[in-house]
Amino acid sequence: MDKEQKAFQIAIDGPAGAGKSTIAKKVAAKLGFIYVDTGAMYRAMALYFADHGVKAETAGKNPDLFKSQIETLADKPDVTLAYRDGAQVVLLDQKDVTGQLRTEVVSQMASKSSAIPKVRTKLTQTQRILARTHSVVMDGRDIGTVVLPDAQVKVYLTASVEERARRRYLENVEAKKRGVPKTEEDLNLELIKKDIAARDDQDMHREVAPLKRAEDAVLIDSSDMTIDEVVDAILDLVKKAGYVPEGK
């Protein structure tokens, strides 16, 4: 890509557990783009809120109190992305918290706190700055609709609830083997399935930046596809969009 050519943007949206991060990382690696895991950024914020006494259940019991608690804390944490040993990590106030972001406590908090406008505004600004100056693959729930509405390639990646729950369960089992703390809920397939279904409903019906497929996004259902098949499908969309790698 020459210097005058606009940075190329790939937006991948979809529900929890659809494999967005895995796919986005591989696509970014193939193209030499920067991968931006927006979900991990929201989870890092959620971890900060949980560590500072905010409880996700407050959102249902006392929405005004929950919003007030989140807004009071939202400007305080510093959430950034960095690369260490070739892998992207999430830094919360300069501390690597990547291994703490997949617990059910953080998942539940993220689903609630990410709906607060002040939280979304803070992180959306960070994400847009990255995408203006670098070619990126960015995944989340409102990338193609809100964060990068002019992205050259937009994908809505999904899979059945059952398949997404199975993947999350296996991911948690492997994480526990590596020594990452996991609760009984994290290792209960039925509870994971219920949590994913509930998060789908919450994400699709929240007032701020709800999860939905952008009108110009290509739908990819990965339920019966391998990771490489999904990656190849997206790379084909990039090629059709006219992206020419540097030096070609």
VENSULFEN-V604332 format. One record per residue. RES is the residue in one letter. PSI is psi as a letter, one per 30 degrees, with the letter a starting at -180 (NA if undefined). D_CENTER is the distance of its C-alpha to the mean C-alpha in Angstrom with 1 decimal. Layout:
# VENSULFEN-V604332
((RES | PSI | D_CENTER) (RES | PSI | D_CENTER))
This chain:
# VENSULFEN-V604332
((M | k | 26.5) (D | l | 29.2) (K | f | 28.8) (E | f | 29.6) (Q | k | 27.0) (K | k | 23.9) (A | k | 20.7) (F | k | 19.0) (Q | k | 15.6) (I | j | 13.5) (A | k | 10.9) (I | j | 9.0) (D | l | 8.2) (G | l | 8.8) (P | l | 9.2) (A | k | 8.2) (G | g | 9.7) (A | f | 10.2) (G | g | 9.7) (K | e | 7.2) (S | e | 6.6) (T | e | 10.3) (I | e | 11.4) (A | e | 9.8) (K | e | 11.4) (K | e | 14.6) (V | e | 14.9) (A | e | 14.5) (A | e | 17.1) (K | e | 19.4) (L | f | 19.5) (G | g | 19.5) (F | l | 16.7) (I | k | 14.4) (Y | k | 10.8) (V | j | 8.4) (D | i | 5.1) (T | e | 4.3) (G | e | 2.5) (A | e | 5.6) (M | e | 7.5) (Y | e | 7.6) (R | e | 8.5) (A | e | 11.0) (M | e | 12.4) (A | e | 12.8) (L | e | 14.5) (Y | e | 16.8) (F | e | 17.7) (A | e | 18.5) (D | f | 20.5) (H | g | 22.4) (G | f | 23.7) (V | k | 21.5) (K | k | 21.2) (A | e | 18.8) (E | f | 21.9) (T | f | 23.3) (A | e | 21.1) (G | e | 23.2) (K | e | 26.5) (N | i | 26.6) (P | e | 23.9) (D | e | 25.9) (L | e | 26.1) (F | e | 22.4) (K | e | 21.6) (S | e | 24.3) (Q | e | 23.1) (I | e | 19.6) (E | e | 21.1) (T | e | 23.6) (L | f | 21.1) (A | e | 18.3) (D | f | 20.1) (K | e | 21.1) (P | k | 18.2) (D | j | 17.4) (V | k | 13.9) (T | l | 13.9) (L | k | 12.9) (A | l | 15.8) (Y | k | 17.1) (R | k | 19.5) (D | h | 21.5) (G | g | 19.5) (A | k | 16.2) (Q | k | 13.3) (V | l | 13.3) (V | k | 12.0) (L | k | 15.1) (L | j | 15.9) (D | h | 19.3) (Q | g | 19.8) (K | k | 19.4) (D | j | 17.1) (V | g | 15.1) (T | e | 12.8) (G | f | 14.9) (Q | g | 14.8) (L | f | 11.2) (R | g | 11.5) (T | l | 14.5) (E | e | 15.2) (V | e | 16.3) (V | e | 13.1) (S | e | 11.2) (Q | e | 14.0) (M | e | 14.1) (A | e | 10.5) (S | e | 11.1) (K | e | 14.3) (S | f | 13.9) (S | f | 11.0) (A | f | 13.7) (I | k | 16.1) (P | e | 16.9) (K | e | 17.7) (V | e | 14.3) (R | e | 12.6) (T | e | 15.5) (K | e | 15.3) (L | e | 11.8) (T | e | 12.2) (Q | e | 15.4) (T | e | 14.1) (Q | e | 11.7) (R | e | 14.6) (I | e | 17.1) (L | e | 15.3) (A | f | 15.2) (R | e | 18.9) (T | f | 20.3) (H | k | 18.4) (S | k | 17.5) (V | l | 13.7) (V | j | 11.2) (M | k | 8.1) (D | l | 5.2) (G | b | 3.8) (R | f | 6.8) (D | h | 9.5) (I | e | 9.3) (G | f | 12.5) (T | e | 14.2) (V | e | 13.8) (V | e | 12.3) (L | i | 13.9) (P | f | 16.4) (D | g | 18.7) (A | k | 16.5) (Q | f | 19.0) (V | k | 16.9) (K | k | 14.6) (V | k | 13.5) (Y | j | 12.6) (L | k | 11.8) (T | l | 13.1) (A | l | 15.4) (S | l | 17.8) (V | e | 17.1) (E | e | 19.6) (E | e | 18.0) (R | e | 14.5) (A | e | 16.3) (R | e | 18.4) (R | e | 15.7) (R | e | 14.1) (Y | e | 17.8) (L | e | 18.7) (E | e | 15.8) (N | e | 17.0) (V | e | 20.6) (E | e | 20.1) (A | e | 18.4) (K | e | 21.4) (K | f | 23.7) (R | g | 22.4) (G | g | 23.2) (V | k | 19.9) (P | k | 21.0) (K | k | 20.2) (T | l | 21.8) (E | e | 23.8) (E | e | 21.3) (D | f | 18.6) (L | g | 21.3) (N | j | 22.5) (L | e | 21.4) (E | e | 22.7) (L | e | 21.0) (I | e | 17.6) (K | e | 18.5) (K | e | 19.5) (D | e | 16.5) (I | e | 14.2) (A | e | 16.8) (A | e | 16.9) (R | e | 13.3) (D | e | 13.6) (D | e | 16.6) (Q | e | 15.3) (D | e | 12.3) (M | f | 14.7) (H | g | 17.6) (R | l | 16.4) (E | e | 18.5) (V | k | 16.0) (A | h | 13.5) (P | l | 13.6) (L | k | 11.6) (K | l | 14.0) (R | k | 14.9) (A | k | 16.2) (E | e | 19.9) (D | g | 19.8) (A | k | 16.8) (V | k | 17.9) (L | k | 17.2) (I | j | 16.7) (D | j | 17.2) (S | g | 16.6) (S | e | 18.6) (D | g | 21.6) (M | k | 20.3) (T | l | 19.9) (I | e | 17.1) (D | e | 19.6) (E | e | 20.5) (V | e | 17.1) (V | e | 16.9) (D | e | 20.4) (A | e | 19.8) (I | e | 17.3) (L | e | 19.6) (D | e | 22.4) (L | e | 20.7) (V | e | 20.3) (K | e | 24.0) (K | f | 25.1) (A | f | 23.4) (G | g | 25.9) (Y | k | 24.0) (V | j | 26.6) (P | l | 25.8) (E | k | 27.7) (G | g | 31.2) (K | NA | 31.6))
